[in-house]
Amino acid sequence: MKKDILIPKVSGVYIAVVNEYNAIYKTQDWNAYIINEKDVALDMVIIVSEGYSTTKKTATFRKRIDKLPAKSYAKIELMQEALFTLNNSFKVSFFEGNTMFDKTYVFKKNTINLKALQPLPLMKEKGVLVK
């Protein structure tokens, strides 16, 4: 039965972790974003994130975005630096038209750091990107 379910490959949608200045608290914060580089909007975006290792697991975080417009991005969550020693998983599901898409993005432990910053699609800031 499961073999009959066709879930198409996701392209043009990314997860990025960005180090940016928080003017309210006057701190440098790490924030996770979803980037939609597609020419179409994404509907009912569901993001489930968690950090894990062989001995630790964080609480599960869920975020829903009703509509993510074409060529745009949205903040998912603030990330504490202590999480970077864990693998950080973002399971993303969304509809494009009547088709459901699903993909898991994983930042391996210790890959989120200032040395790994790179230019990001659609964003002026630099960050760590998983495609």
C-alpha positions, 0 to 999 in steps of 0.5 A, spaced: 500 500 500 505 505 501 509 503 495 502 506 491 503 513 495 507 517 490 510 523 494 514 528 489 521 530 490 521 537 493 526 543 490 526 550 491 524 550 498 530 550 503 531 551 511 536 556 513 539 558 520 541 565 520 545 569 525 542 576 526 542 582 530 536 583 535 535 590 536 530 589 542 535 585 546 541 588 543 544 581 542 546 576 536 541 571 535 540 564 531 534 564 527 531 558 523 527 560 516 524 557 511 525 559 504 520 558 498 524 560 492 519 557 487 514 561 483 508 559 486 506 559 493 506 554 498 499 552 502 498 549 509 506 549 511 507 544 517 514 544 520 516 539 525 523 540 528 527 537 534 534 536 536 537 529 537 543 525 539 544 518 541 543 520 548 539 527 548 533 529 545 529 536 545 522 537 545 518 537 539 516 544 536 511 545 531 509 551 526 504 552 521 504 557 516 497 558 512 501 560 506 508 562 504 508 566 498 512 565 492 519 568 492 519 569 500 521 566 506 518 566 514 522 565 520 520 558 524 524 559 530 529 562 535 535 557 536 539 556 542 547 555 541 546 549 545 542 546 540 548 546 535 551 540 538 545 536 536 543 534 530 537 538 528 531 536 524 526 540 520 520 535 517 517 540 512 510 538 509 506 543 504 501 543 498 503 546 492 496 546 488 493 539 490 499 536 491 502 534 497 510 535 498 514 532 504 521 533 506 526 532 512 532 537 512 537 535 517 543 540 520 548 535 522 551 536 529 556 542 529 555 544 522 551 551 524 557 556 526 559 562 524 565 559 519 559 556 515 555 562 513 554 563 506 549 567 502 542 565 502 537 565 496 532 571 497 535 573 503 540 579 504 543 575 511 548 570 510 546 563 514 547 556 514 543 552 508 540 545 507 537 544 501 
